[in-house]
């Protein structure tokens, strides 16, 4: 991990004066990989003009063609260009630290970390930083670098909580494509997208079809989640009161009902033994069904439980992955979470189609 931060540490650590070069603004080119907003330039330009020029050096790398690619300092360059275009008396030469990068991952790492450490970033920038850094960290881990859990390192680098990373993971794995696109475009916050991602795919699609996602409110989605959860619980309870599932159970209950009716037509029960006969009939019926379908019954019960308590289970497993240091445990939990999601969706379809 030390090599990953070598360039960043060099910059933060008060680099030697002779490593800084004054480079003409025309030789400085924006990075095609920069996704951070270059905004509020006029305001920033006033600040630079007031302090007599750019005081913090840019970070650049030499290009094979003429000039340099900006790694950090896009707004500083844009602000100076604005001042020059408006006839202000300011130097066109900017202080730059020239860096060589052995690979694109290290270059992108610097580009992201230097930007997020020097500004308040938007949700769109946070999301794109998360996606890029996760790819970089996974790649470095696969190549043998040691730095602990990817999720923890993401939280550390982005300066957010593990819970925030958990929200982005939920969106990444459970949101449909239009929702993820809306986050990338800044139309939906990560906070709201996380709530949308808790809906099943059909409900998410219905939400998308209703109109512009920019108008979707977090509280409305949360209310929808609570309503669907309540509906699913009621549906599950209704199934438990529904008609028998097979002919065997029908025959047993009919037999029980017949015995009970005949007994009532003769006279009122004369003793406890007669009173217990209907209960015995119902018990025999239940026991026979359990013997016949015990495995199916256990499976159905477990599926119902997962469907009813899916989000509580997800919360528990997400919390556990934030405290364990075992990569094997994390992988096992993530695989189990995928299985839980599949069971929940299968149970939802059963309820939906009355299977």
SULVEN-V464220 format. One record per run of one state. SS is the DSSP state (a for helix, b for strand, c for the rest). FROM is the first residue (numbers start at 0). TO is the last residue. If there is no record, write none. Layout:
# SULVEN-V464220
ss=SS from=FROM to=TO
ss=SS from=FROM to=TO
This chain:
# SULVEN-V464220
ss=c from=0 to=1
ss=a from=2 to=11
ss=c from=12 to=15
ss=a from=16 to=18
ss=b from=19 to=23
ss=a from=24 to=26
ss=b from=27 to=28
ss=c from=29 to=39
ss=a from=40 to=49
ss=c from=50 to=56
ss=b from=57 to=61
ss=c from=62 to=66
ss=b from=67 to=71
ss=c from=72 to=72
ss=a from=73 to=84
ss=c from=85 to=91
ss=b from=92 to=97
ss=c from=98 to=102
ss=a from=103 to=115
ss=c from=116 to=121
ss=a from=122 to=141
ss=c from=142 to=148
ss=a from=149 to=157
ss=c from=158 to=160
ss=a from=161 to=173
ss=c from=174 to=175
ss=a from=176 to=183
ss=c from=184 to=188
ss=a from=189 to=195
ss=c from=196 to=199
ss=a from=200 to=208
ss=c from=209 to=211
ss=a from=212 to=214
ss=c from=215 to=216
ss=a from=217 to=239
ss=c from=240 to=245
ss=a from=246 to=265
ss=c from=266 to=270
ss=a from=271 to=307
ss=c from=308 to=308
ss=a from=309 to=320
ss=c from=321 to=325
ss=a from=326 to=352
ss=c from=353 to=354
